[in-house]
Amino acid sequence: MKRRTHQRAGVPTVTKDPNTGEVHLRHRAYKVGDDLYYNGKLVASKNAAE
């Protein structure tokens, strides 16, 4: 038989990017418009791909 646990997931940590002002989950890539950012740096842009 499995016992019920009293542990639960905590609140995820969010960060505000100083360059874009976007609020996002830490250690995750995030989109601002058509641009993809990670760690405060532009990783991919739809305009650069064209």
MILUM-811904 format. One record per residue (C-alpha): residue number from 1; residue in one letter; y, x, z. Coordinates in Angstrom, 2 decimals. Last residue first. Layout:
n|res|Y|X|Z
NUM|A|Y|X|Z $
...
% end
This chain:
n|res|Y|X|Z
50|E|35.50|14.48|-43.15 $
49|A|33.90|16.09|-40.10 $
48|A|37.27|17.23|-38.71 $
47|N|38.56|13.63|-38.67 $
46|K|35.49|12.37|-36.76 $
45|S|36.09|14.96|-34.08 $
44|A|33.45|16.83|-32.15 $
43|V|33.45|18.97|-29.02 $
42|L|37.05|18.70|-27.80 $
41|K|37.22|20.36|-24.40 $
40|G|37.71|18.84|-20.95 $
39|N|34.11|19.55|-19.89 $
38|Y|32.82|17.51|-22.81 $
37|Y|34.92|15.54|-25.30 $
36|L|33.99|13.47|-28.35 $
35|D|36.81|12.23|-30.59 $
34|D|36.81|8.85|-32.37 $
33|G|38.99|7.13|-29.76 $
32|V|38.40|9.09|-26.58 $
31|K|34.65|9.51|-26.22 $
30|Y|32.78|10.98|-23.27 $
29|A|30.23|13.73|-22.73 $
28|R|28.57|13.75|-19.33 $
27|H|28.62|16.29|-16.51 $
26|R|30.81|14.05|-14.34 $
25|L|31.13|10.40|-15.29 $
24|H|34.40|9.51|-16.99 $
23|V|38.05|8.56|-16.38 $
22|E|40.23|9.48|-19.38 $
21|G|43.63|11.06|-18.63 $
20|T|43.36|13.03|-21.89 $
19|N|44.13|16.58|-20.77 $
18|P|43.66|16.26|-16.97 $
17|D|40.29|14.49|-17.34 $
16|K|39.79|12.08|-14.46 $
15|T|36.44|12.45|-12.72 $
14|V|33.79|9.98|-11.62 $
13|T|31.03|10.49|-9.07 $
12|P|28.34|7.82|-9.13 $
11|V|28.01|5.72|-5.94 $
10|G|24.75|6.46|-4.18 $
9|A|21.28|5.31|-5.13 $
8|R|19.24|3.83|-2.33 $
7|Q|17.06|5.08|0.45 $
6|H|15.60|2.60|2.93 $
5|T|12.22|2.70|1.26 $
4|R|9.61|-0.01|1.28 $
3|R|6.12|1.21|1.91 $
2|K|3.49|1.22|-0.78 $
1|M|0.00|0.00|0.00 $
% end
